[in-house]
Structure formats: structure tokens, C-alpha cells
Amino acid sequence: MVKQKPAHLTDIIGLLNQLCPPDLAEDWDNVGLQVGDPSAKISKILVCLDAEEIAVQEALRLGAELIISHHPLIFRALKRLTPTDMTGRVLFQAIKGNISIVSAHTNLDRAADGLNDWLARRLGVMDVIPLERPESGYFYKLVVYVPPSHEMVVQEAVFAAGAGQIGDYDHCSFNSRGSGTFRGNQDSQPFIGTPGEIETTEEVRFETILPAPLLNKIVSRMLKAHPYEEVAYDLIPLEKKRLDVGLGRVGQLEQQMTLQQFAEQVKENLHLPALKLVGELQQQISRVAVCGGTGMSLFSAAVRHGADCLVTADIKFHEAQRARAEGVALIDAGHFATEQIMVGELSTRLRSSLSENNFNLEVIEMAAESDPLVIF
């Protein structure tokens, strides 16, 4: 039986970064650690949509040392820190209670198996792809030269750290054999050969692909597994884009239905008493785009992808007029309802990741949050 180990805040941030890499976040966003000591020990995590006073009070009641929220507590640089505004009060209470706060916002929105994938599945939208993908490259190629005796050891260390993943395939690499030369000085301690002499030895050129957020971890594991005193390796930025990350999702319903039927399905699956919509109740819906939270900036992308309907929140009057004129249905299911699903979904994935890494923690889902907008 593998012994479980205590976790520090930095460990949990590392696991969270694997689930939703911070480099996926929008430039204006402020994801990651908001307040806290990275070396702090953590035994309980509270997951919530917003790091408000009620969340800090709940964390204190439960004995949770860490809050993971979707919306960042700190969006912009603070000019002063006082308890006279909401952000200041939360920070004061968190610091006094030794509670750390970490946020996963647009990086979670964009992540593969992130918020928008969860929303699509919740609404019965299948075979989804992102509405918009990141412009920049995301991958590196790792090339390292290894003696045949350690070929498999180095490969397994690199793959176990997250390299070699291409879509639905893992352990992806290319290997070729050749000869390497070197000469160590008198201070060297070569794995092969004698200091001061030119050596020629058989080596394997091992190439694989790795995602940027895992670069340091993978290189560290590779160097630890490699027998050479000085390891020859290259890291090459690639223009290849990830096809499974980006803003929003678009896909197909299992069967075509009317807008009225689909709207009823959205209400039921998101536990809504009511919602707002644009379109004719009897128009047919089969291809659906979704974006949790404020998502009308993706309307044009939804149209390009042939969506019959866009499910999002915070739709403005003139945006609704435009959609009606273009014959594309809209469903405004509310900011809270389209994003609050992240609490349960992220908690489930955190529990799995923590267990796989032998960390002994409890993950608690915040149950006391509610939509500040009430239908009267």
C-alpha cells in the first residue's frame, strides 16, 4: 500500500496547473495564487465560484486552509488594502485566518475538459470543438541523446511526467541511433570513457513532444533519469496548436429539437426556474454553441461554425437584436448557472489528481453560493 503524503500549497497549484494551464488564460486575467504562502501545508480545500466573504467564513468553519475559486479575487492592482470594500474585507479575513486563495478563471474556460466542455455535456451537446483557439503555439519538441542502456529509463521518466501526448495517443516519440563524441576535462566524471580522451559512443536520439506548462517538470525528470554528467538536449518551440483548447465549444445535439424543447432541457439541466431567449420557439435546433459566463464576443465564431443556437449569459439588447436579424437563436441562462457547475466538476478532478499523486486531502464543494440576480 502506497503511503499518502501531506500536501503544500505549491503542490496543489502544480496539480491545478496541469488541469488548467495558466498560460491558457486571457492576457487581462489574473489567475493562480491570489493570497497565501506557497509553502503552507494544506489538508482541506474549499472549491467555489467566487471568493467572497461567505466563502472565507465557510472555509474557517470547515477548517479548510485553501479556497479555489473560479473568479479571481484580485483583478487589478490594488492601490490600498482596507476592510472598507469587498476585496479588502475578504483579503483581511483570509490573511487573519491563514487561508490561501487560488483562482482558475479563463484558463479553466479554455482548458481541455474544462468549464465549457462540462457545460456542453450538461446540456447534451456532443462531439464538441472550441469556438476559438489560442493564436500562439503551445508545444515544444524535446530532443535528447541517451546511451542505449538508459533509453527506456529516460523515456519512461519523460512520459510519466506528461510528455508524448498527441490527441488520444500517448508515449509518442521518434528514436534513431547514431554515434556521439565528447572529451571530458580532468575535473569530469564521465559515465562512459576516460577524462582527457576523445570518446565515440553509440547513442539514441530520442524526440518527443511536450506541452509548455509541463516543460520544467519534464526536463527535471529527464535530467534525473539520465546517466550523463552533462546532458545534451534541445528544446524547440513548435507552431503546432492544441485542437482541444480554446474559448467556447460547439457541437451537435443527439437529435434535432425545437428551440422551445431545447430551452426546457437547458432549464432542467441547469436547475433554472426561468431563462431568457431570442428566436422563434418552433425553430429547429441541432448544432449548439456554448460559452459559460459572458460569451457574446463569440457570437460571430458561433455563426461561422454553423450554430443554430448559442447558450451563454449577460446578453445585451443590441446583441439580441443582431442575433434575431441573423436567425440565430440565443439562450441567456445566466452567468451564475453557466459557471457554477465548475464547483462539482473541478472538485471531482482535483480529488482524482490528488489521489493519483498520493496526497491526503479533503476537497469540499461550496454549497451556500447563490445567484445574486433573483427573478421576481
C-alpha positions, -999 to 999 in steps of 0.1 A, spaced: 0 0 0 14 34 -10 17 58 19 -2 90 14 18 122 20 9 157 32 4 185 6 17 220 5 1 248 -14 27 247 -42 19 210 -48 -18 218 -53 -11 247 -76 11 224 -96 -17 199 -100 -42 226 -108 -19 240 -135 -19 206 -151 -57 205 -152 -60 241 -165 -26 255 -176 -22 292 -166 -8 302 -200 -42 295 -214 -56 325 -195 -65 357 -213 -39 385 -210 -62 406 -189 -69 379 -164 -53 373 -130 -53 335 -124 -33 315 -99 -23 324 -64 -41 354 -51 -31 353 -14 -11 327 6 22 312 14 33 286 -12 50 265 15 18 263 36 5 228 45 -30 221 32 -54 194 45 -87 207 32 -97 226 0 -130 245 -5 -140 249 -41 -163 278 -50 -174 301 -78 -165 333 -60 -140 340 -32 -164 362 -13 -168 367 25 -192 338 27 -166 315 12 -139 326 37 -164 321 66 -172 287 53 -135 278 50 -130 289 86 -159 268 98 -147 237 79 -111 241 87 -101 245 50 -67 262 45 -73 268 8 -101 282 -13 -100 275 -51 -124 299 -69 -133 304 -105 -135 342 -104 -102 359 -93 -104 379 -61 -79 404 -74 -84 415 -110 -64 448 -109 -35 462 -90 -46 473 -55 -38 509 -46 -48 503 -10 -58 475 12 -86 483 37 -116 465 51 -140 491 37 -145 474 3 -154 438 -6 -120 427 -19 -102 443 11 -125 426 36 -120 392 20 -82 396 20 -82 407 56 -103 378 67 -83 353 46 -49 365 59 -61 366 95 -75 330 91 -43 317 73 -65 309 43 -49 308 9 -69 317 -23 -61 304 -58 -82 311 -89 -87 293 -121 -107 315 -145 -102 319 -183 -76 291 -182 -103 268 -169 -127 282 -195 -102 273 -223 -88 241 -209 -94 207 -225 -121 190 -203 -126 224 -187 -157 245 -179 -171 248 -214 -167 211 -221 -186 205 -188 -213 229 -198 -217 213 -232 -220 178 -217 -245 191 -191 -267 205 -220 -264 174 -242 -241 189 -268 -218 162 -282 -187 160 -304 -176 195 -295 -147 216 -307 -135 250 -294 -152 280 -310 -119 299 -309 -84 285 -303 -53 303 -289 -32 321 -315 2 312 -300 20 279 -301 17 257 -271 42 228 -276 79 221 -275 99 193 -291 124 177 -267 154 161 -283 178 143 -260 208 119 -267 208 88 -245 231 58 -242 212 26 -252 215 12 -217 192 40 -204 169 45 -234 138 31 -218 146 46 -183 147 81 -197 117 76 -220 95 63 -192 106 92 -169 97 118 -196 64 101 -205 53 97 -168 59 135 -164 34 143 -192 54 143 -225 45 124 -256 8 131 -257 -8 138 -291 -46 138 -290 -58 103 -280 -23 88 -282 4 88 -256 41 76 -255 46 93 -289 83 96 -299 108 91 -326 141 73 -319 172 70 -341 206 55 -335 240 71 -342 274 80 -327 282 108 -303 317 122 -294 330 140 -264 361 146 -243 359 155 -206 385 175 -188 404 163 -157 375 175 -134 349 155 -153 334 122 -142 321 107 -174 296 78 -174 315 64 -204 352 67 -212 382 84 -195 388 121 -187 411 137 -212 404 112 -241 381 117 -271 354 91 -269 330 79 -295 299 61 -282 266 47 -295 237 69 -286 199 71 -292 184 104 -304 151 105 -286 125 130 -297 91 137 -282 65 165 -278 56 183 -246 31 210 -235 46 243 -224 32 243 -188 49 210 -181 83 219 -196 102 224 -163 88 193 -147 96 171 -178 131 184 -182 138 179 -145 126 143 -146 146 137 -178 178 150 -162 173 130 -131 169 97 -151 198 104 -175 231 89 -165 253 116 -181 271 142 -160 263 168 -187 232 160 -208 230 172 -244 194 181 -252 174 206 -272 140 223 -267 124 236 -299 92 258 -298 66 244 -322 39 263 -341 15 233 -336 -16 243 -318 -37 222 -294 -70 215 -311 -88 208 -278 -83 241 -260 -99 275 -266 -129 296 -258 -164 282 -260 -175 249 -276 -197 240 -305 -212 206 -313 -243 186 -321 -274 176 -301 -282 139 -302 -313 147 -321 -328 178 -336 -355 196 -315 -373 229 -314 -359 259 -296 -387 255 -270 -377 219 -263 -341 228 -261 -347 257 -238 -367 234 -215 -338 210 -215 -314 238 -205 -337 249 -177 -339 214 -164 -302 205 -166 -290 238 -150 -319 238 -124 -333 271 -136 -368 285 -129 -366 306 -160 -343 319 -187 -342 345 -215 -341 335 -251 -340 350 -286 -357 333 -315 -389 315 -327 -400 288 -303 -406 263 -331 -373 269 -350 -352 238 -353 -320 234 -332 -294 207 -339 -260 225 -337 -253 244 -305 -225 266 -293 -219 273 -256 -198 297 -235 -201 298 -198 -204 333 -184 -202 364 -206 -199 349 -242 -214 371 -268 -180 380 -281 -181 345 -296 -213 351 -315 -195 356 -349 -175 324 -343 -207 305 -334 -222 317 -367 -191 306 -386 -193 272 -371 -229 269 -382 -245 270 -348 -283 272 -347 -282 284 -311 -257 300 -286 -261 293 -249 -243 319 -228 -250 348 -203 -251 385 -200 -267 392 -234 -272 429 -242 -302 443 -260 -285 452 -293 -267 418 -293 -301 402 -291 -314 423 -320 -284 413 -342 -289 376 -334 -326 378 -342 -319 395 -375 -294 368 -385 -318 340 -375 -296 325 -348 -312 316 -315 -298 327 -282 -303 314 -247 -292 335 -218 -290 310 -189 -273 334 -165 -237 340 -155 -241 320 -123 -258 290 -137 -235 285 -167 -204 287 -145 -214 273 -111 -212 238 -125 -174 241 -122 -176 236 -84 -186 200 -86 -167 192 -118 -134 207 -107 -137 191 -73 -141 157 -89 -110 162 -110 -90 175 -81 -98 145 -59 -87 122 -87 -55 141 -93 -47 143 -56 -53 106 -52 -31 97 -81 -3 117 -66 -8 101 -31 -18 134 -14 -40 131 16 -65 159 13 -102 166 15 -119 186 -13 -152 202 -2 -177 217 -26 -192 251 -16 -229 247 -13 -240 280 1 -234 302 -30 -264 316 -49 -271 338 -79 -272 375 -68 -297 381 -96 -332 369 -85 -362 365 -108 -391 383 -91 
